[in-house]
Amino acid sequence: MKFLFRIILMAFAFANAAVCAAASFPERPIRLVVPFPAGGTTDMLGRILAAHLSEELGKPVIVDNRPGAGGVIGADVVAKSPADGYTLLLGSPASQAINALLYKHLPYDAQKDFTPVALFASTPNILVVNPKLPVKSVAELVRYAKEHPGALNMGSAGNGTTNHLSGELFNSMAGVKILHVPYKGSGPAMSDLLANQVQLMFDNLPGSLPHVKAGRLRALAVTSSVRSPVLPDVPTMAEAGIPGYEADVRIGVMGPRGMPPAVVSRLSTAITKIANDKKFQSQLLQQGATAIGVSPAEFAEISKLDAAKWGKVIRESRVTLD
């Protein structure tokens, strides 16, 4: 009986220590790993979140860009970090699901080696073309691609990104074959698109928005089910003649597997509070993104839905990577 009592006391002591540790979290700066180069959509939204999260938590949240392999390099850094809440990954359910389905060999298990914390933003992709390309609508692009096979190149942030697979989905649904050219992030891809080295791109809206407004790029359609409030004159893909086409990108925060539930709750509560802040919502809207507050459980469910959606695209486009 005394032995059982000691076990109960020890369990209580460990639980109390965990609660106390979570209550004092964070006690030092937090590293937010962005698995893409500076200047891209994920980076821009991550820096906005980091500034607000630093203020909310009372400790610096430092953005650490670790680009490469469609987000795999940065994700691997986080997967192998201590599960204490001080190293977090900025990514999307789509990118995690896509990489798990696309790469034959990953240095981590995309489904098991991460703890979902919270989603905070949603943005459509946008189909943009260099103005030198003589097309002004999706219908004209499809016709041009069919009449000039092999003439068009499509940039992306990397193999397996939602940029890439949004383009593959377009190829499939429009009945065209536009060559995919992967880059190490949307920033380098955008530079070549502006220079007309590639002719089009399915970019995250925040990355293309300033170029569209300045006339440096021509927007043909957004990939969401409804038009974007920042570009109300740009049709959806369905309106532009590709019915059933939809591809939203949700951005969130996750950590290594095994994070203490109380720390996850602390971070999730802080991010959800930020997502409901009008200043934060306005900052995201200016970038073409919408603030959302999604719990860890909902995050996990969205990840499953994204895996099913993009798995179908990957199988139909027969894309595989080593």
DRENDO-1510 file (C-alpha; in Angstrom, 1 decimal, always signed):
<recs>
REC; n; res; u; v; w
REC; 1; MET; +0.0; +0.0; +0.0 .
REC; 2; LYS; +2.9; +2.4; +0.9 .
REC; 3; PHE; +4.6; +1.5; -2.4 .
REC; 4; LEU; +1.4; +2.4; -4.4 .
REC; 5; PHE; +1.1; +5.6; -2.4 .
REC; 6; ARG; +4.7; +6.6; -3.3 .
REC; 7; ILE; +4.0; +5.9; -7.0 .
REC; 8; ILE; +0.9; +8.2; -6.9 .
REC; 9; LEU; +3.0; +10.9; -5.2 .
REC; 10; MET; +5.7; +10.6; -7.8 .
REC; 11; ALA; +3.2; +10.8; -10.6 .
REC; 12; PHE; +1.6; +13.8; -9.1 .
REC; 13; ALA; +5.0; +15.5; -8.6 .
REC; 14; PHE; +5.9; +14.9; -12.3 .
REC; 15; ALA; +2.6; +16.2; -13.5 .
REC; 16; ASN; +2.9; +19.3; -11.2 .
REC; 17; ALA; +6.4; +19.9; -12.5 .
REC; 18; ALA; +5.1; +19.7; -16.1 .
REC; 19; VAL; +2.4; +22.2; -15.3 .
REC; 20; CYS; +4.8; +24.6; -13.7 .
REC; 21; ALA; +7.2; +24.4; -16.6 .
REC; 22; ALA; +4.4; +25.1; -19.1 .
REC; 23; ALA; +3.1; +28.0; -16.9 .
REC; 24; SER; +6.6; +29.6; -17.1 .
REC; 25; PHE; +6.9; +28.9; -20.9 .
REC; 26; PRO; +8.6; +30.5; -22.6 .
REC; 27; GLU; +11.7; +31.4; -20.6 .
REC; 28; ARG; +14.0; +32.1; -23.6 .
REC; 29; PRO; +13.7; +33.0; -27.3 .
REC; 30; ILE; +11.8; +30.7; -29.6 .
REC; 31; ARG; +13.1; +29.7; -33.1 .
REC; 32; LEU; +10.6; +29.7; -35.9 .
REC; 33; VAL; +12.0; +27.7; -38.8 .
REC; 34; VAL; +10.7; +28.8; -42.2 .
REC; 35; PRO; +11.6; +26.0; -44.7 .
REC; 36; PHE; +11.8; +28.5; -47.6 .
REC; 37; PRO; +14.0; +31.4; -48.6 .
REC; 38; ALA; +13.4; +35.0; -47.3 .
REC; 39; GLY; +11.0; +37.0; -49.4 .
REC; 40; GLY; +8.5; +34.3; -50.3 .
REC; 41; THR; +4.9; +34.1; -49.0 .
REC; 42; THR; +5.6; +31.7; -46.2 .
REC; 43; ASP; +8.5; +33.9; -45.0 .
REC; 44; MET; +6.4; +37.1; -45.2 .
REC; 45; LEU; +3.5; +35.6; -43.2 .
REC; 46; GLY; +5.9; +34.0; -40.8 .
REC; 47; ARG; +7.6; +37.3; -40.0 .
REC; 48; ILE; +4.2; +39.0; -39.3 .
REC; 49; LEU; +3.2; +36.1; -37.0 .
REC; 50; ALA; +6.7; +36.2; -35.3 .
REC; 51; ALA; +6.4; +39.9; -34.4 .
REC; 52; HIS; +2.9; +39.4; -32.9 .
REC; 53; LEU; +3.9; +36.2; -31.1 .
REC; 54; SER; +7.0; +37.9; -29.6 .
REC; 55; GLU; +4.7; +40.5; -28.1 .
REC; 56; GLU; +2.1; +38.0; -26.9 .
REC; 57; LEU; +4.6; +35.7; -25.3 .
REC; 58; GLY; +7.0; +38.3; -24.0 .
REC; 59; LYS; +10.1; +36.6; -25.5 .
REC; 60; PRO; +11.7; +37.0; -29.0 .
REC; 61; VAL; +10.5; +34.7; -31.7 .
REC; 62; ILE; +13.3; +34.5; -34.2 .
REC; 63; VAL; +12.7; +33.5; -37.9 .
REC; 64; ASP; +15.3; +31.0; -39.1 .
REC; 65; ASN; +15.1; +30.4; -42.9 .
REC; 66; ARG; +16.2; +26.8; -43.8 .
REC; 67; PRO; +15.2; +26.4; -47.5 .
REC; 68; GLY; +15.6; +23.5; -49.8 .
REC; 69; ALA; +13.9; +20.3; -51.1 .
REC; 70; GLY; +10.4; +21.7; -51.1 .
REC; 71; GLY; +10.5; +22.3; -47.3 .
REC; 72; VAL; +12.1; +19.0; -46.4 .
REC; 73; ILE; +15.4; +20.5; -45.1 .
REC; 74; GLY; +13.7; +22.9; -42.6 .
REC; 75; ALA; +11.2; +20.3; -41.5 .
REC; 76; ASP; +14.0; +17.9; -40.8 .
REC; 77; VAL; +15.7; +20.5; -38.5 .
REC; 78; VAL; +12.5; +20.7; -36.5 .
REC; 79; ALA; +11.8; +17.0; -36.4 .
REC; 80; LYS; +15.2; +16.4; -34.9 .
REC; 81; SER; +15.0; +19.2; -32.3 .
REC; 82; PRO; +14.0; +18.9; -28.6 .
REC; 83; ALA; +10.3; +18.7; -28.2 .
REC; 84; ASP; +10.2; +21.6; -25.7 .
REC; 85; GLY; +8.4; +24.2; -27.7 .
REC; 86; TYR; +11.5; +26.3; -28.4 .
REC; 87; THR; +12.0; +25.1; -32.0 .
REC; 88; LEU; +8.9; +25.4; -34.2 .
REC; 89; LEU; +8.2; +24.9; -37.9 .
REC; 90; LEU; +6.2; +27.2; -40.1 .
REC; 91; GLY; +4.5; +25.2; -42.8 .
REC; 92; SER; +1.3; +23.9; -44.1 .
REC; 93; PRO; -0.7; +20.7; -43.9 .
REC; 94; ALA; -0.4; +20.5; -47.7 .
REC; 95; SER; +3.4; +20.7; -47.8 .
REC; 96; GLN; +3.7; +18.1; -45.0 .
REC; 97; ALA; +1.2; +15.8; -46.7 .
REC; 98; ILE; +2.6; +16.3; -50.2 .
REC; 99; ASN; +6.2; +15.5; -49.1 .
REC; 100; ALA; +5.1; +12.3; -47.4 .
REC; 101; LEU; +3.4; +11.2; -50.6 .
REC; 102; LEU; +5.9; +12.6; -53.1 .
REC; 103; TYR; +9.4; +11.7; -51.8 .
REC; 104; LYS; +10.4; +8.0; -51.8 .
REC; 105; HIS; +12.8; +8.6; -48.9 .
REC; 106; LEU; +12.3; +11.3; -46.2 .
REC; 107; PRO; +14.6; +11.8; -43.2 .
REC; 108; TYR; +11.5; +11.9; -41.0 .
REC; 109; ASP; +8.0; +10.6; -40.8 .
REC; 110; ALA; +5.8; +13.5; -41.9 .
REC; 111; GLN; +2.7; +12.1; -40.1 .
REC; 112; LYS; +4.3; +11.0; -36.8 .
REC; 113; ASP; +7.3; +13.2; -36.2 .
REC; 114; PHE; +5.4; +16.5; -35.7 .
REC; 115; THR; +3.0; +18.0; -33.3 .
REC; 116; PRO; +0.3; +20.3; -34.8 .
REC; 117; VAL; +0.0; +23.6; -32.9 .
REC; 118; ALA; -2.3; +25.9; -34.8 .
REC; 119; LEU; -3.1; +27.2; -38.3 .
REC; 120; PHE; -3.2; +31.0; -38.6 .
REC; 121; ALA; -3.5; +32.0; -42.3 .
REC; 122; SER; -5.2; +30.9; -45.5 .
REC; 123; THR; -4.3; +32.1; -49.0 .
REC; 124; PRO; -5.2; +31.0; -52.5 .
REC; 125; ASN; -2.6; +30.5; -55.2 .
REC; 126; ILE; -2.8; +32.8; -58.1 .
REC; 127; LEU; -2.1; +32.0; -61.7 .
REC; 128; VAL; +0.2; +34.8; -63.0 .
REC; 129; VAL; +1.9; +35.3; -66.3 .
REC; 130; ASN; +4.6; +37.6; -67.6 .
REC; 131; PRO; +2.9; +40.4; -69.5 .
REC; 132; LYS; +5.0; +39.6; -72.6 .
REC; 133; LEU; +3.0; +36.4; -73.0 .
REC; 134; PRO; +0.1; +37.2; -75.4 .
REC; 135; VAL; -2.7; +35.8; -73.2 .
REC; 136; LYS; -5.2; +37.7; -71.1 .
REC; 137; SER; -7.4; +34.9; -69.8 .
REC; 138; VAL; -7.2; +31.3; -68.7 .
REC; 139; ALA; -9.0; +30.3; -71.9 .
REC; 140; GLU; -6.4; +32.1; -74.0 .
REC; 141; LEU; -3.6; +30.4; -72.0 .
REC; 142; VAL; -5.0; +27.0; -72.6 .
REC; 143; ARG; -5.4; +27.7; -76.3 .
REC; 144; TYR; -1.8; +29.0; -76.5 .
REC; 145; ALA; -0.4; +26.0; -74.7 .
REC; 146; LYS; -2.2; +23.6; -77.1 .
REC; 147; GLU; -1.1; +25.6; -80.2 .
REC; 148; HIS; +2.5; +26.0; -79.0 .
REC; 149; PRO; +3.5; +22.7; -77.3 .
REC; 150; GLY; +6.7; +22.9; -75.4 .
REC; 151; ALA; +6.8; +26.7; -75.5 .
REC; 152; LEU; +5.7; +27.4; -72.0 .
REC; 153; ASN; +7.6; +27.0; -68.7 .
REC; 154; MET; +6.0; +27.1; -65.3 .
REC; 155; GLY; +8.1; +28.1; -62.3 .
REC; 156; SER; +7.5; +27.0; -58.7 .
REC; 157; ALA; +8.9; +27.2; -55.2 .
REC; 158; GLY; +10.2; +23.7; -55.6 .
REC; 159; ASN; +9.3; +20.1; -56.4 .
REC; 160; GLY; +6.3; +19.0; -54.4 .
REC; 161; THR; +5.2; +22.5; -53.2 .
REC; 162; THR; +1.6; +23.6; -53.7 .
REC; 163; ASN; +2.9; +25.9; -56.4 .
REC; 164; HIS; +4.1; +22.9; -58.3 .
REC; 165; LEU; +1.1; +20.6; -57.8 .
REC; 166; SER; -1.4; +23.5; -58.5 .
REC; 167; GLY; +0.3; +23.6; -61.9 .
REC; 168; GLU; +0.1; +19.8; -62.3 .
REC; 169; LEU; -3.6; +20.0; -61.4 .
REC; 170; PHE; -4.1; +22.7; -64.0 .
REC; 171; ASN; -2.3; +20.6; -66.6 .
REC; 172; SER; -4.5; +17.7; -65.9 .
REC; 173; MET; -7.8; +19.5; -65.7 .
REC; 174; ALA; -7.1; +21.8; -68.7 .
REC; 175; GLY; -5.7; +19.1; -70.9 .
REC; 176; VAL; -2.3; +20.8; -71.5 .
REC; 177; LYS; +1.3; +20.0; -70.8 .
REC; 178; ILE; +3.3; +23.0; -69.4 .
REC; 179; LEU; +6.8; +22.2; -68.3 .
REC; 180; HIS; +7.5; +22.5; -64.6 .
REC; 181; VAL; +10.7; +24.3; -63.6 .
REC; 182; PRO; +11.4; +24.0; -59.8 .
REC; 183; TYR; +13.4; +26.6; -57.8 .
REC; 184; LYS; +14.7; +26.8; -54.3 .
REC; 185; GLY; +11.8; +28.9; -53.1 .
REC; 186; SER; +9.2; +31.2; -54.6 .
REC; 187; GLY; +11.6; +34.3; -54.4 .
REC; 188; PRO; +14.0; +32.9; -57.0 .
REC; 189; ALA; +11.1; +31.6; -59.2 .
REC; 190; MET; +9.5; +35.1; -59.1 .
REC; 191; SER; +12.7; +36.7; -60.2 .
REC; 192; ASP; +12.9; +34.5; -63.3 .
REC; 193; LEU; +9.2; +35.0; -64.0 .
REC; 194; LEU; +9.6; +38.8; -63.9 .
REC; 195; ALA; +12.6; +38.4; -66.2 .
REC; 196; ASN; +10.5; +36.2; -68.6 .
REC; 197; GLN; +12.9; +33.2; -68.1 .
REC; 198; VAL; +9.7; +31.3; -67.2 .
REC; 199; GLN; +6.3; +32.4; -68.5 .
REC; 200; LEU; +3.9; +31.6; -65.7 .
REC; 201; MET; +3.5; +30.5; -62.1 .
REC; 202; PHE; +0.9; +29.4; -59.6 .
REC; 203; ASP; +2.2; +31.6; -56.8 .
REC; 204; ASN; +0.9; +32.1; -53.3 .
REC; 205; LEU; -1.2; +35.3; -53.6 .
REC; 206; PRO; +0.9; +37.4; -51.2 .
REC; 207; GLY; +4.1; +36.9; -53.2 .
REC; 208; SER; +2.6; +38.0; -56.5 .
REC; 209; LEU; +0.2; +40.8; -55.2 .
REC; 210; PRO; +2.6; +43.7; -55.4 .
REC; 211; HIS; +3.8; +42.8; -58.9 .
REC; 212; VAL; +0.2; +42.4; -60.1 .
REC; 213; LYS; -0.8; +45.8; -58.7 .
REC; 214; ALA; +2.3; +47.4; -60.3 .
REC; 215; GLY; +1.6; +45.8; -63.7 .
REC; 216; ARG; +4.7; +43.7; -63.7 .
REC; 217; LEU; +2.6; +40.5; -63.8 .
REC; 218; ARG; -0.8; +39.7; -65.3 .
REC; 219; ALA; -3.2; +37.8; -63.0 .
REC; 220; LEU; -5.5; +35.3; -64.8 .
REC; 221; ALA; -7.2; +33.6; -61.9 .
REC; 222; VAL; -7.1; +32.7; -58.2 .
REC; 223; THR; -7.4; +29.1; -57.1 .
REC; 224; SER; -9.9; +29.6; -54.3 .
REC; 225; SER; -13.6; +28.9; -54.5 .
REC; 226; VAL; -14.3; +32.7; -54.1 .
REC; 227; ARG; -12.6; +35.8; -55.4 .
REC; 228; SER; -10.0; +37.5; -53.3 .
REC; 229; PRO; -11.1; +40.8; -51.7 .
REC; 230; VAL; -7.7; +42.3; -52.6 .
REC; 231; LEU; -8.1; +41.4; -56.3 .
REC; 232; PRO; -11.9; +41.5; -56.8 .
REC; 233; ASP; -11.6; +41.7; -60.6 .
REC; 234; VAL; -9.6; +38.5; -60.9 .
REC; 235; PRO; -11.9; +35.5; -61.5 .
REC; 236; THR; -11.7; +32.1; -59.7 .
REC; 237; MET; -10.4; +29.2; -61.8 .
REC; 238; ALA; -13.9; +27.8; -62.0 .
REC; 239; GLU; -15.2; +31.2; -63.3 .
REC; 240; ALA; -12.3; +31.2; -65.8 .
REC; 241; GLY; -13.4; +28.0; -67.3 .
REC; 242; ILE; -11.9; +25.2; -65.1 .
REC; 243; PRO; -14.9; +24.0; -63.1 .
REC; 244; GLY; -14.1; +22.1; -59.9 .
REC; 245; TYR; -10.6; +23.5; -59.6 .
REC; 246; GLU; -9.8; +24.6; -56.0 .
REC; 247; ALA; -6.5; +24.9; -54.1 .
REC; 248; ASP; -6.2; +26.9; -51.0 .
REC; 249; VAL; -3.0; +27.0; -48.9 .
REC; 250; ARG; -3.2; +27.1; -45.1 .
REC; 251; ILE; -0.2; +28.1; -43.1 .
REC; 252; GLY; +0.4; +27.0; -39.6 .
REC; 253; VAL; +2.8; +26.2; -36.8 .
REC; 254; MET; +3.9; +22.8; -35.7 .
REC; 255; GLY; +6.7; +21.4; -33.5 .
REC; 256; PRO; +8.5; +18.1; -32.9 .
REC; 257; ARG; +6.7; +15.0; -31.8 .
REC; 258; GLY; +6.1; +14.7; -28.1 .
REC; 259; MET; +5.7; +18.3; -27.1 .
REC; 260; PRO; +4.1; +18.7; -23.7 .
REC; 261; PRO; +0.3; +19.3; -24.1 .
REC; 262; ALA; +0.4; +22.3; -21.8 .
REC; 263; VAL; +3.1; +24.0; -24.0 .
REC; 264; VAL; +1.1; +23.2; -27.1 .
REC; 265; SER; -2.0; +24.7; -25.5 .
REC; 266; ARG; +0.0; +27.8; -24.5 .
REC; 267; LEU; +1.2; +28.3; -28.1 .
REC; 268; SER; -2.1; +27.4; -29.7 .
REC; 269; THR; -4.0; +29.8; -27.4 .
REC; 270; ALA; -1.6; +32.6; -28.2 .
REC; 271; ILE; -1.7; +32.1; -32.0 .
REC; 272; THR; -5.5; +31.9; -31.9 .
REC; 273; LYS; -5.7; +35.1; -30.0 .
REC; 274; ILE; -3.4; +36.7; -32.5 .
REC; 275; ALA; -5.5; +35.4; -35.4 .
REC; 276; ASN; -8.5; +37.2; -33.9 .
REC; 277; ASP; -6.6; +40.5; -33.5 .
REC; 278; LYS; -7.9; +43.2; -36.0 .
REC; 279; LYS; -4.4; +44.6; -36.6 .
REC; 280; PHE; -3.0; +41.2; -37.5 .
REC; 281; GLN; -6.0; +40.4; -39.7 .
REC; 282; SER; -5.4; +43.7; -41.5 .
REC; 283; GLN; -1.7; +43.0; -42.0 .
REC; 284; LEU; -2.5; +39.6; -43.5 .
REC; 285; LEU; -5.2; +41.0; -45.7 .
REC; 286; GLN; -2.8; +43.5; -47.1 .
REC; 287; GLN; -0.7; +40.6; -48.2 .
REC; 288; GLY; -3.7; +38.8; -49.7 .
REC; 289; ALA; -4.1; +36.3; -46.9 .
REC; 290; THR; -6.9; +35.6; -44.5 .
REC; 291; ALA; -6.4; +35.1; -40.8 .
REC; 292; ILE; -7.8; +31.9; -39.3 .
REC; 293; GLY; -7.7; +30.4; -35.9 .
REC; 294; VAL; -7.6; +26.6; -36.0 .
REC; 295; SER; -7.0; +24.2; -33.0 .
REC; 296; PRO; -4.4; +21.4; -33.0 .
REC; 297; ALA; -7.2; +18.8; -33.4 .
REC; 298; GLU; -8.7; +20.7; -36.4 .
REC; 299; PHE; -5.1; +21.1; -37.8 .
REC; 300; ALA; -4.6; +17.4; -37.7 .
REC; 301; GLU; -7.9; +16.7; -39.5 .
REC; 302; ILE; -7.1; +19.3; -42.2 .
REC; 303; SER; -3.8; +17.5; -42.7 .
REC; 304; LYS; -5.6; +14.3; -43.4 .
REC; 305; LEU; -7.9; +16.0; -45.9 .
REC; 306; ASP; -4.9; +17.6; -47.7 .
REC; 307; ALA; -3.2; +14.2; -47.9 .
REC; 308; ALA; -6.2; +12.8; -49.7 .
REC; 309; LYS; -6.6; +15.8; -52.0 .
REC; 310; TRP; -3.0; +16.1; -53.1 .
REC; 311; GLY; -2.4; +12.3; -53.1 .
REC; 312; LYS; -4.9; +12.1; -56.0 .
REC; 313; VAL; -3.1; +14.9; -57.9 .
REC; 314; ILE; +0.3; +13.2; -57.4 .
REC; 315; ARG; -1.0; +9.8; -58.6 .
REC; 316; GLU; -2.7; +11.3; -61.6 .
REC; 317; SER; +0.4; +13.4; -62.6 .
REC; 318; ARG; +2.7; +10.5; -61.8 .
REC; 319; VAL; +5.2; +12.8; -60.0 .
REC; 320; THR; +7.8; +11.0; -57.9 .
REC; 321; LEU; +11.0; +12.3; -56.3 .
REC; 322; ASP; +14.0; +10.5; -54.8 .
</recs>
